[in-house]
Amino acid sequence: MDIRSSTAGQLYARASQATEAKTPGESAQQALQSFSETLQRGEATAQASMTGGADPQALVQALAQTELAVETAVTVRDKVVEAYQEILRMPV
């Protein structure tokens, strides 16, 4: 197996970025931004489909991604509310 030092360096840099510690605020902000971008892409694809600018397969794909993003957001919201209610039930 021939691994060049430049390739190994690039792979290491990518791996170190993926494992870099992030603050909870950064992660939440990135998640919200990703959610917003997914909704905007879905809306843009739906509008393009109505005007004939996108094929039906792209529309179905965009709607599926949007549905998954919304379901994920609802699940996270439910978990946060559940954790908050659990905290309220703790004796002081």
MOCORUR-V463348 format. One record per backbone hydrogen bond with DSSP energy under -0.5 kcal/mol. NH is the residue of the N-H (numbers start at 1). CO is the residue of the C=O. E is the energy in kcal/mol with one decimal. If there is no record, write none. Layout:
nh;co;e
NH;CO;E
NH;CO;E
This chain:
nh;co;e
3;1;-0.7
4;2;-0.6
8;4;-2.5
9;5;-2.3
10;6;-2.2
11;7;-2.5
12;8;-2.4
13;9;-2.3
14;10;-2.3
15;11;-2.3
16;12;-2.6
17;13;-1.8
18;14;-1.8
19;15;-1.5
20;17;-0.8
27;23;-2.1
28;24;-2.4
29;25;-2.3
30;26;-2.6
31;27;-2.3
32;28;-2.5
33;29;-2.3
34;30;-2.5
35;31;-2.4
36;32;-2.4
37;33;-2.5
38;34;-2.3
39;35;-2.1
40;36;-2.4
41;37;-2.6
42;38;-2.2
43;39;-2.3
44;40;-2.6
45;41;-2.5
46;42;-2.2
47;43;-2.4
48;44;-2.4
49;45;-2.4
50;46;-1.8
51;47;-1.4
52;49;-0.8
53;48;-3.5
54;48;-0.8
59;55;-1.6
60;56;-2.5
61;57;-2.4
62;58;-2.5
63;59;-2.6
64;60;-2.2
65;61;-2.2
66;62;-2.3
67;63;-2.6
68;64;-2.3
69;65;-2.2
70;66;-2.4
71;67;-2.5
72;68;-2.2
73;69;-2.3
74;70;-2.4
75;71;-2.2
76;72;-2.5
77;73;-2.5
78;74;-2.5
79;75;-2.2
80;76;-2.4
81;77;-2.5
82;78;-2.5
83;79;-2.4
84;80;-2.4
85;81;-2.5
86;82;-2.0
87;83;-2.1
88;84;-2.1
89;85;-1.4
90;86;-0.5
90;87;-1.1
